[in-house]
Amino acid sequence: MAAPASTNFVHKKKLEMLATAIRDNMPFVRASEQKYPQSELKGKKYGAEVNTYLVDTGTVSDGIVANPDAINEIQLTAYMQNKNTSVETDIWNDFNDIESFAKEVLKPRALKLARSIEKDVIDGNVLRGMQAVVAPKVGGVSAPNFELLSDAATKLDELAVPGRKVDFQSPTIYGKIANTGLSKFLPDDIQRDIYRSKYLGEYAGASCVEQVLMPIVKMSATMDTAPTITFTAVTETIGGVSTIVGYTVGAITASSGKTLDEGAAYTVPGVYLLDESGMETDQPLTLIVHKKVTGTTKGVLASSLGVEDIRVTAKGFSYGVPNVWVDPTTFDSGSATTTVTLTALLGASKNYQVGQVRTEDALCFDSYSFSDLPSSRTENVGVDGPITLKCMEFGDGKNGVQLTRIDAPYLATIWEPRRCVVTFTEV
């Protein structure tokens, strides 16, 4: 027998309130792009792969003679995730008074679910980036300043990255910076409405948003300060001459007795970033060690430490789908294989508060809807923004109770790390 219309209305209203409350407690996720329509995610389950493709920017020739080239593309993969919370249905349905429900049930559960999702998304993406800014201690005291924020935003400008920029730092970092000049944060009413109480203002063209869940990375005493990477030249015969057009890249390798700590950041001498249009820039490449999801193991997402994939073209060429370039005349002295020693940006036995400056659309966050449970009553409720909740009511015959289960299924990833700059403040 169907529930009365008034009951269904109250039930759906509760879900809408819960979804809104979750959204309002997720400023990092709010700054995201929804990339996939539900039709593409239909039938996906937790741990399922979602793929996208990057296509090369091609080559540009002088004069009127066309020089067509092949289209190159690479596949990138991310994985579906899910968070859920459940409650006995009697408890859920006892609150027909929306105000009481909001105060006694919705607020604590929404906050817990929102912060759980937000933390996972931050932990999985905050170290994604190919540039970094470091603020070391001054006189033994943590000393973040406005230069930290402006340098990070400028690095995105140097790559001509389009889109609105947003800067996430911990309240402690922003508090120290604001002490030197709170008036430098310029207000923007639209951004204030999006990020609510977490929004401080605009600085260096970026919306400054507090996020208490930003992590601290701790470098061990054995952190490697000089790991290596091997580059192998790829040649083509051009005009009868063997010419280096790009490089394949080996894995980052730690020195004997040293470790590649999560969060460790390194510059790669002689390797520079291309912007997304394929233009060469003078911005040096930074590699940051972070967790990379590799699939599922026994129903749980598995990960291992690694760095961003770098695809190397030689100066003046467009080999593969490149994101960095080198000048072979100075990079490898004509050698077929070159081993490069990286330069550490962080110090061993030191701790760093992590922040991130990125474009809002750098983070892809999409909800999806998986199959209904047989014999359950199901509702899917979304609000403005990326959050969609799936609510199922079903009987637990073993224990003789009715349960309400609320799921927040999602996909969260950064497809293009050149749109992100990671900041490290020594603490």
QUIMORA-V801219 format. One record per backbone hydrogen bond with DSSP energy under -0.5 kcal/mol. CO is the residue of the C=O (numbers start at 1). NH is the residue of the N-H. If there is no record, write none. Layout:
CO&NH  CO&NH
This chain:
4&8  5&9  6&10  7&11  8&12  9&13  10&14  11&15  12&16  13&17  14&18  15&19  16&20  17&21  18&22  19&23  20&24  21&25  22&25  23&26  26&30  27&31  30&32  33&35  33&365  37&40  37&41  38&42  41&44  45&48  48&80  50&78  52&76  54&74  64&66  70&72  72&56  74&54  76&52  78&50  80&47  81&410  83&408  85&406  87&404  88&91  88&92  89&93  90&94  92&95  94&96  96&98  97&101  98&102  99&103  100&104  101&105  101&106  102&107  105&109  106&110  107&111  108&112  109&113  110&114  111&115  112&116  113&117  114&118  115&119  116&120  117&121  118&122  119&123  120&124  121&125  122&125  122&126  125&128  127&129  130&286  131&422  133&424  134&136  135&426  137&139  138&141  141&138  145&148  145&149  146&150  147&151  148&152  149&153  150&154  151&155  152&156  153&157  154&158  155&159  156&159  156&161  157&160  159&276  164&360  165&207  166&168  166&358  167&169  167&209  168&356  169&211  170&174  171&175  172&176  173&177  174&178  175&179  177&180  178&181  178&182  181&184  182&185  184&186  186&202  188&192  189&193  190&194  191&195  192&196  195&198  196&199  198&210  201&208  202&186  203&206  205&165  206&203  207&167  207&209  208&200  208&201  209&169  211&214  215&354  217&219  217&352  220&223  220&349  222&259  225&344  227&342  228&253  229&340  230&250  231&338  232&248  234&245  234&246  236&238  236&243  238&241  241&238  241&243  243&236  245&314  245&319  246&234  247&312  248&232  253&228  255&258  259&224  259&261  261&264  264&289  265&345  265&346  266&287  267&269  267&343  268&271  271&285  272&325  273&281  275&278  279&275  282&284  283&273  285&268  287&266  289&263  290&306  292&304  295&302  297&300  300&297  302&294  302&295  304&292  306&290  310&312  311&323  311&324  312&247  313&326  314&317  323&274  324&313  325&272  326&315  326&328  327&330  327&331  328&332  328&333  328&334  332&335  336&233  338&231  338&340  340&229  340&342  342&344  343&267  347&350  350&219  351&427  352&217  353&425  355&423  356&168  357&421  358&166  359&362  359&363  360&363  362&364  362&415  363&33  363&365  364&413  366&411  368&370  369&43  373&376  376&378  377&393  379&391  381&389  387&383  389&381  389&391  390&407  391&379  392&405  393&377  394&403  395&397  396&400  396&401  401&396  402&89  403&394  404&87  405&392  406&85  407&390  408&83  409&368  410&81  411&366  413&364  413&415  415&417  416&419  417&130  417&420  419&359  420&130  420&131  421&357  422&133  423&355  424&135  424&426  425&353
